[in-house]
Each structure stands twice: as C-alpha cells, then as structure tokens.
Amino acid sequence: RYGAKSLQTHIEKGNPKEGMRGHPLCKFCKKRHYNDDTLYEHLNKDHEACHICRSQGKRDDYYRDRKALFKHFRKYHYICDEARCVEEFKVFRNETDLQIHNIQEHPEKQ
C-alpha cells in the first residue's frame, strides 16, 4: 500500500485529511510507536517518571534516565542527602515530610 517515501510520510505526519497525525514519537529515543498506548508502555518500561508529580496529576512527565530524574528531584522536590538514601532515591513532596523522615531514619542528625 505504501512506497518507501509515502510510508515515511505516513509514519511521521499521518494523514491530516483523515484526522491522523502520524505515529507518536519518543522524545528521548526518537523512535516512533504504533499508537499512544504503545508509546506509554515504552516510556514506562525504558524511561523514568516522577512518582510525586504523578500523585499530583502530572501523568505525562517522563525523564530519559535515572540521572535526569534525579536532577528533577533536586530542582523540584526534597531529597534526603544521606548516602544510603541518595542511593535509594529517597525523595519527598515537601520539607515537612523530609524532616519527619530525618527524625525517624537519622535521629543522629537532630
């Protein structure tokens, strides 16, 4: 049904006259997926999402890898800086939750 050139156009742009916008693209891998469901399966399997942002309703925020997710944690959330907790990605929604964690898990810091 498609020649090489028309197949590439179909994959990238779809058929706007029929309401098709092309196959969704992973912004990290630059690979196209059949539909949004398969794209989200890929994102959840091969990339990272912030559990705090998800709990606040931000469902489409993904990060290339754990390093990028950790940068996000540092910028927008509260990280426990104890070595063991950094390794385990202990991150909190607010400063109060971090303080409670520190009292319970690291009483020697108080």
N, C-alpha and C positions, 0 to 999 in steps of 0.2 A: 504494500500500500504506500510506503514511503520510500523515496530515494534517499541517499545519504544526506544531501543538503536539506531536503524537506523534513527528514527525521530530526535533524539537529534543531531546525526552526520549531518543530512541534515540541521537542523536549524543553527548549529554552523559553519559548514565547507562547506555546499553545495555539489556540485558535480563538482570538478575541471575539470574532463574529459569533461564535457558539458559546461564549462565556468561559472559555478555558484560558487559563493564564500560564500554562507551562507547568512542568513538574517542579515541585518545591526543591530548593537548593539549601544544603547545609552550608552556613556561612563560614564554618571552620574548615571543613574538608573540601569544600567546593564540589561535592558530589550531589547529583540530583537523585530524588527519591520518587517513587511512583505516585504517592499522594501524601497528604498531611499526616495520616496515621503512621505510615512507614517512616516519614521524617522524624516524628516524635519518638518512635521506637528507637531509631538510630541515636537521637540526641540523648535519650535516657540511658542507652547502653554504652555509648562511646564518648560522651561528654559529661559535664557536671552541672548540677542545678543547686541553687541555694535553698536549703530546707526552711530557712527563716523567711525568705522572701515568698516562697511558695505558700507558707502558712498565712501570709498576709495577702494572698490572692494574686501575686505576680507569677503566673504559671509559664510564661514564655521566655524567662531569663535563663539562658544557659551560658556556660563558660567552656572554653576549649579544653581545659585540663584542670587538674587539682591546683597547679601553681596559679592559674588565673582566678580560680575560685578563692584561693587564699588571699589574693590581692583584694578581691571584692570584700571578703570578710574583714580585712584590715581597714578598709575605707568606710564601710557602712555598718559594721556590727562591732561587737565587743569580744575580743579573743583573750583567752587565758594564756599568758606568756610563759607559764611553767613548761619546761621542755617536754615532759610527758604529755601534757595537754595539747601542746602545739602539734606533736606527732599524731595525736588522736583527733585533731581538728575540733577542739572544744571551743565553741563559739556561742555567743549569747545575743539575744534580741536587744537587751538594754543593760545599762550599767548596774542596775539593781540585781538582775539575775547573775551577772558576773560576780558581784560582791557576795551574794549568797553562796555561789559555787566556791569562791575563795575561802569563806568561813568554814564550809563543810569539808572541802578537799585539801585545803592548805592553811590550816589554823596557825601554823608557824609563821605565816606572813603577817598575822594580825598584831 
